[in-house]
């Protein structure tokens, strides 16, 4: 199998498989260790409306009417992050008049019949987080088992002894404590476990259960990207695709798979909402702490208005970071510096996309101390640049001198990218 075909199947698998597994407490969206540069073209047509891809990852119970795993996932194309926040199944929502629990908001009554309605879950999640979802990925227990088996199981350190039987649900859990290889059936035991037959279990009940599910997400991520038998990838992709239900069409799956290749592992965060367990007249609930969750959302997620503000910045980043290999020149350390007059006639601008990792003010001062006039220093805010570039209208003593001053070994000659300046310095992380 050629390298390009292997990459295609592995990228497709990473998107569909990881999305599916998170839906049952198993797995998080997707990422890849492939080189980002050859895939960046997937971002060329971004608009303000799709700077962030907001999705609900839902795992449904055996009957298919309750979403026992609910995760809001946001792929942020502005700063190359993938953030996920898990909402406990018993979270209190005022708008769900059935039992005020978020997991039953999936239920809708139409003409006296019970039918699932994912839009209800969208609304409940927005009530809790203040964030709107645009898409969903849904998987049931059978699909979850099939997926885990398809990748050959997952090695995981089971935190406690788990032993529970519920004949009515046909649920039988029997797991020993410790590191072990979990197949689909055993992985189901892990993610569904709440307490033992003798009522012992997690010290913090569902809070610990949710934490174990999030740890399992990372374990499956590691397993997927350790896959070396590429001949089986088409079969795995087919197995995963048939095990999930999603609002993403095939074109979107491929588009976002490509874009997501730039998200490094350290930029993937999985967290739980803040709150406390409470007993109320109609049952036991997890009551979200609005103040703390607002802070959490503000730190890791952006809403629609922030997304619109980022649109222009993302488009510019995609342009400036696009491939310039053919226009790149090495700095000539033997060339004499530009003259006083040459420096004064040159216009220099700085775009700071380093997210605080570079000191734009110091670079500006260093250039001005050598006789250059820095016309503007612009910060891109949350939109991060992956590398530092010096871009010039033409090859000259000026750009050669500027590079020596700021410690860069090469520069790009591309007048279409300088936005009117003679020299544009783009600071990246």
PEJORA-V811981 format. One record per helix or strand of 3 or more residues. SS is the DSSP state (alpha for helix, beta for strand). FROM is the first residue (numbers start at 1). TO is the last residue. If there is no record, write none. Layout:
SS;FROM;TO
SS;FROM;TO
//
This chain:
alpha;3;22
alpha;37;43
alpha;48;50
beta;52;60
beta;67;76
beta;81;87
alpha;102;104
beta;107;110
beta;113;116
alpha;118;129
beta;135;139
alpha;141;150
beta;154;158
beta;162;166
alpha;167;169
beta;171;175
beta;178;182
alpha;184;192
alpha;206;224
alpha;230;241
alpha;250;262
alpha;265;267
beta;268;272
beta;275;280
beta;283;288
alpha;290;300
alpha;304;320
alpha;325;327
beta;328;330
alpha;340;345
beta;347;352
alpha;360;369
beta;373;379
beta;389;392
alpha;397;406
beta;410;413
alpha;415;417
beta;423;427
//
